[in-house]
Amino acid sequence: MTTSELWSQAEAERYDGEENEMSSAAVLGPTVDFLAELAGDGRALEFAVGTGRVGVPLRGRGVPVAGIEFSEHMVAVLRRKTDEETLPVVIGDMATAAVPGEFALVYLVYNTISNLLTQDEQVECFRNAARHLRPGGRFVIELGVPPLRLLPPGQVAVPFDVSAGHLGFDTFDLAEQMLVSHHLTRDGADGRYRRGASRHRYAWPAELDLMARIAGLTLERRVADWDGSPFTQESTKHISVWRRPV
Ligand SMILES: C[S@@+](CC[C@H](N)C(=O)[O-])C[C@H]1O[C@@H](n2cnc3c(N)ncnc32)[C@H](O)[C@@H]1O
């Protein structure tokens, strides 16, 4: 059984509305371009496909896409966009669930590897990706660099958004390599704030490279964003591509 928290019906119903920036053409255009090029004429498998924010437009580009997703509520929202024949989804844990066939590309975006709360499960997720890849196939992860340089000694929280409609901050347990993302979101016209929190196991790129190596994959490319900009010591996130040997 996974340590991932189950995304509720209420979260699923809000997801596409709240993720305006992440669902914008400015974000999705380069994301889909990047993934479509790697898929080539092969099939793609999205771990934690959610409501199909990325999978649906990638399918629209002609790439056959399948998904694994833990929350039936998220899949119910996806099903309003596309049917099972067009984008099949297995309900299950991305660390263990199996989808028939071989894939040119497995991808796991929007920090979602961190929803697996133990190192063992994150390693299993890499192994599961490798099991689904054809020789020469690629596993892509999008993940934030842990923002620990922003955490002064003695403090436990780092704010990441302070705007009129939303207050967001992360709190850290450095000994356990865990963070909790806290959100206070203005809900409706009466000015009240809704409180939400999600737990994550953060990891640096180097730890992911080791997980990939355990799974038999080799780092091919690491960039700072979907536009291919170089990854540097100032980068706040990375897109990493590991390859199964031919
Ligand atoms: C931030 S959303 C990302 C959804 C989609 N990939 C996107 O980019 O919009 C995280 C998703 O991961 C799913 N999830 C979390 N843990 C999971 C697991 N162990 N196996 C499969 N899906 C999981 C959640 O249900 C949720 O749909």
The ligand as an SDF file (V2000), in Angstrom:
LIG
                    3D

 27 29  0  0  0  0  0  0  0  0999 V2000
    0.1650   17.5040   -8.6660 C   0  0  0  0  0  0  0  0  0  0  0  0
   -0.9540   16.2990   -9.2940 S   0  0  0  0  0  0  0  0  0  0  0  0
   -0.2600   16.0400  -10.8960 C   0  0  0  0  0  0  0  0  0  0  0  0
   -1.2650   15.5170  -11.8870 C   0  0  0  0  0  0  0  0  0  0  0  0
   -0.7890   15.5610  -13.3290 C   0  0  0  0  0  0  0  0  0  0  0  0
    0.3760   14.7200  -13.5300 N   0  0  0  0  0  0  0  0  0  0  0  0
   -0.4580   16.9900  -13.7230 C   0  0  0  0  0  0  0  0  0  0  0  0
    0.6950   17.2660  -14.0360 O   0  0  0  0  0  0  0  0  0  0  0  0
   -1.3640   17.8270  -13.7120 O   0  0  0  0  0  0  0  0  0  0  0  0
   -0.4570   14.8570   -8.3820 C   0  0  0  0  0  0  0  0  0  0  0  0
   -1.2180   13.6020   -8.7770 C   0  0  0  0  0  0  0  0  0  0  0  0
   -0.4880   12.4850   -8.3060 O   0  0  0  0  0  0  0  0  0  0  0  0
   -1.4130   11.4840   -7.9390 C   0  0  0  0  0  0  0  0  0  0  0  0
   -0.6800   10.5210   -7.0930 N   0  0  0  0  0  0  0  0  0  0  0  0
   -0.1260   10.7630   -5.8900 C   0  0  0  0  0  0  0  0  0  0  0  0
    0.4960    9.6670   -5.4390 N   0  0  0  0  0  0  0  0  0  0  0  0
    0.3240    8.7080   -6.3870 C   0  0  0  0  0  0  0  0  0  0  0  0
    0.7520    7.3510   -6.4940 C   0  0  0  0  0  0  0  0  0  0  0  0
    1.4810    6.7580   -5.5350 N   0  0  0  0  0  0  0  0  0  0  0  0
    0.4160    6.6560   -7.6000 N   0  0  0  0  0  0  0  0  0  0  0  0
   -0.3170    7.2380   -8.5830 C   0  0  0  0  0  0  0  0  0  0  0  0
   -0.7520    8.5280   -8.5340 N   0  0  0  0  0  0  0  0  0  0  0  0
   -0.4270    9.2520   -7.4380 C   0  0  0  0  0  0  0  0  0  0  0  0
   -2.4980   12.2790   -7.2530 C   0  0  0  0  0  0  0  0  0  0  0  0
   -3.6750   11.5340   -7.0950 O   0  0  0  0  0  0  0  0  0  0  0  0
   -2.6190   13.4630   -8.2050 C   0  0  0  0  0  0  0  0  0  0  0  0
   -3.5110   13.1670   -9.2380 O   0  0  0  0  0  0  0  0  0  0  0  0
  1  2  1  0
  2  3  1  0
  2 10  1  0
  3  4  1  0
  4  5  1  0
  5  6  1  0
  5  7  1  0
  7  8  2  0
  7  9  1  0
 10 11  1  0
 11 12  1  0
 11 26  1  0
 12 13  1  0
 13 14  1  0
 13 24  1  0
 14 15  1  0
 14 23  1  0
 15 16  2  0
 16 17  1  0
 17 18  1  0
 17 23  2  0
 18 19  1  0
 18 20  2  0
 20 21  1  0
 21 22  2  0
 22 23  1  0
 24 25  1  0
 24 26  1  0
 26 27  1  0
M  CHG  2   2   1   9  -1
M  END
$$$$
